[in-house]
Structures are given as C-alpha cells and as structure tokens.
Amino acid sequence: MINEAADAGILRLFECFLEDIPQLLLQLYIFARSEIETPEFYDTTELLQLFTMFVSVIAMASSLAAFERANRKSLKHKKNMSICSTIVVALWRFFEITARVLALGLFASLFLTYFFIAIALHYGIMFAWIRFMKTDFCHNKFGEFLYNLVLAIVYMFSFFSGKDGTSRHRVTFFYVLMFLENISLMSIWFVYCPVHARYRYPAMCIHFVSFLFGLAFMLVYYLLLHPTKNISVWDNWRISKLQNASLKESNVIEQQNKENQPETVF
C-alpha cells in the first residue's frame, strides 16, 4: 500500500505539471490580456479567475509535498517526513510556483512568441542537465528517457530531486538560474506593461515576495526540518554550545587545581 501511494503520488505530480500548470498559465494570460484591454473594476468573472488560480497553486504545492512524503515513506533507507516538515515543504512549493507562474504568464501576455522561445530554451537546458545527472528511476533506457522528458517539464517550474544523493549543489544551480530567468522576464514585462494596468505594481511585488518566501521556507526545511538532519543548524549550534560549555568547565577545574596546589619553597 505504501508503494502504491508513492506511485499514485508521482502520477498526480505529473498530472499537475502536464495538465494543471498549462491551464493555470492560460488563465493568467487571459486575465492579464483582459485587464489590459478593459481596465475597469474587477467583475465577478475576474474575481473567480483569481480564486481558481490561487486554488490551483495550492493543489500543485500539496501534490509536491504529498509525493515527497510518500516517496520517503516507501524507501526503507530514507527517514520519514514529519507533519511540520510536510507543511513547510508545501509552503515552499506554493511560493516557488507562484513566482514562476507570474513570471511566465505575465511575460506571455505581452510577448507570446518570445515566451515559447524562452520556455523551449529552458526545457532544453533542463533536459540536458537531467541527462547529465544519469537518473536511475526506470529499469530500462527507453523508460528512463521518457522519464527525463517529463521531468524536464517539472524542472521548468519547480525543483525536483530526480536522483539520490546530496542535492545542495543541484538546488543552488537550479535556483540561481530560476532567479535570473524570473527577474529578466518580470523586468521586461514591467517596462512594456501599460501604465494603466492596475496589477502592474502588485504583481511585481507579489513575485519578489513569493520568490523570497519560497527560498526562506526551503532553507528552513533543509537546515532545520530535513529528516536526515545532516545539515541541521540547530544540531550544529547545540553541539557547539555543549563543546564550549565543556571547555569552559575544564578550564575552571584546571584553574581551581592550580590554586589549590601548595606553594613549593626553594
């Protein structure tokens, strides 16, 4: 049952990134275009669009967190995630996907042709990077190739640990590239976006706040709540504090011993 839950989790994950995110980008594109053409107060349809986009991002973030929890539970050599760490992962994914969808969707609303060029370039880079990782998810080369094709789509929006082992270098590369892409797309969109668009400044602020919040929750997870605890700041701080206290205590005892020794008269 645990293995079936893990398999169902990755199927839900692929469904989100192959079906839900394209629909979310289309919704954001339609919303942005309609706001540029008719900049009046939000009507019921536009408010409903905003609500459905918000719920879609929540569903995607929950799918990522649920899969990671189920995947760790299905592997005997991995420690399970706690409820607290699962919530933090879901928040990390929520803000990460929000920032990425805003950057892509708003850029597409003004530069649709360049949007397809940008995602094609990003997809090619991610696919080449995944092939360089030499993942081992499937039992045959053809299945692994198909898995890499789908995984590259996931990497267009969010980081996914496709290979066991230390991932801090992969995470660093991914988020540096993602930040450079997002800030470039948002800056170009902001310059050419019509001044009368009411969402111009709020969207820019929400993007940067979401990206920073996503990084913050990611650091909280990896440094404090990761099941392996191999880079836990709290544990390192506690061990260092105990070592300092032990060293001070030994220095005090040594000083007391020196004071209690009788003086030798020559």
Phi, psi and omega in degrees: 000323178295317179294321177295323178295322178294318178295318178295325179296317180288330175293318176296323179297313179295325178298319180299315186276340178266337185238309187289315183293318174302320177294322179295317177297321178295318178299315180294322178298313180297318180298314182295318180294319180294326179290326178291320184281323181230082183279059174259189178294152181296131176264184184297320181297317181292322176295322177293323176298314179299319180294316181294324177295319178298316179294324179297318178295320177299318180296319179294316179297320178295322179296318179296315180293319180295320179295316181297321178293315180292324181294316178294326180289332182277346181257123186292330183275000179248142177281149183283154177275144176277171178296319181296315180294325178296319178296318180295320177297318179298320178293319176302312181292324180299309182289326178297311181292323178301312180297318183291317181294321177299315181298314182288314184294316180290322176297320180295331181294340179247329185227075186294319181294313179293333176299313180294326177294318182295315182288331177293318178295317180295319179297318179297319178295316182293320180295317178297321179294318179295319177296325178293329178295331184061064179294158182225048183282322183256168183268353180223162186291322180294316177298322178294324178296315177296320177298319178295323178299316180287320181297327177296328176293319177300319182290351175287340185235330187207154178280141181218126182284096183274358182212140179292158179116181180295127186247005186296324178290322177293320179297316180299313179299316184297313186283332173295314177297318180296319180295316180296319179294312182299314183292328177292313181296316181292324180293316178297316179298318183296322181293319186263355179291136179302143183295330184283353180292120185290335184271006187299303181285317178301319181296320179296316180294316181298322180298308184291321178295318179296317180296317180293320177295321177299315178296321181296314179292327176296317179294321177299318180294309185289326184272331187239330190240003180294137184302327182285335180058025184280345175231035184288121178294321181297314180296317179296320179294320181293317179296318179297322180293319178294321179294320178294320179295320178295321179294319178296319180296318178294325177293321179295316180296320179295321178294321178294321178296322178294321180290330182276349179289137180290146180284139179264125182258125178258000000 
